[in-house]
């Protein structure tokens, strides 16, 4: 019987927003998975893909067989329950993103909209699946994620003349009047009217002409660089004026005269430290700005874009599909919990190893971040009820399933089949960090 542990070769996409050459974690990890992958020093490397998605499927290093073929020909690797629900492919797509410049202003469609978009425009919407996603920082991360609290948006409309003029004085004032006194109300009718007001103002912004955007950008830059720390009413509740000035100049340097420069006043500016995470539901607006991250999502490549991108923009779909939920960024951040289905040993060098679970409110995926501190530190994972993929982002050691034992180094990626007990062990003094994405439909009691 074949032991369900496979080392994977994973593809890396080169997009303009990726980090350059060996500064890209995605590129370094791709080079570790394949002897044929050579990093070009001046080339941007953006995304390492780990999974069965047909756009860039992973392969078994030993045989060259695609992971999709492996799970289709050996259904036990997926488990009957996962196969029955999601078909003969992994229900999640696991990625490493290395972000040097802003990604597009974007959202991912819900399942019903994804089916409609794919049927109507398969070129730009290549599959019919939804794409909720989770981000875990490997290095310090910046992003624009979700609409700001309404009071913050109102503050910027009152203190950033270029933003107000781009939306229009009448439309801006209509928004301010509509939300006044009920910015934080939880009354159902207030929330509904607030969302309608936000949708109208945001749609006006997104439909501004190229000429008016260019004019407003010039005004914005003059004001930002002239006022410095006093810019935007000293920045508002969550961002300093100096911080916003730096962001305005950096983003305009990357995408001159782009609507995204003004969208940032509507969206939360989020920073994550390594190990911190956030979850984005379908139809949530966002734009990543910088950093290396682990990303896990439902298995889809559907993106609706409308700014910070040379790719196809679909402003009408974006402004129509959004939920227009508004809140502080803390509501999107995730608090990991101890993963219960693992046994961590103690060594003479370390008593601080951990296995933390990032568990979003969907069925397709969860992720465990394993940290092994010191030589000989070991984690024994119970068999899962579904498939998993793990990647080492730091340190070295080994992974063992049954009698098969594989060496592990930074960037190595492995697939582990359903029900297989998996042991990960560190062989160096430095911390070993492993992320493991998995799908498991049923809860269970730990045997440890």
Secondary structure, DSSP 8 states (H G I E B T S, - for coil): ---SEEEEE--EE--TTBEEGGG-HHHHHHHHH-TT----TTSEE-EEEES--TTS--EETTT--BHHHHHHH-GGGT-HHHHHHH-SS-SEEEEEEEESS---SEE---HHHHHHHHHH-TTTS--S----EEEEESS-EEEEEEE--HHHHHHHHHH-HHHHHHH-HHHHHHHHHHHTT-TT---HHHHHHHHHHHHHHHHHHHT--HHHHHHHHHHHHHHHHHHGGGHHHHT-SSS-HHHHHHHHHHHHHHSTT-THHHHTTTEEEEEE-TT-EEEE-TT--EEEEEEEEEEEEES----EE-SS-SS---HHHHHHH----B--GGGTEE--EE-SSEEE---SS-S--EEEEE--SSSS-EEEEEEE-STT-EEEE---SS-EEEEEEE--EEEEETTEEEEE-TT-EEEE-TT--EEEEE-SSS-EEEEEEE---S------
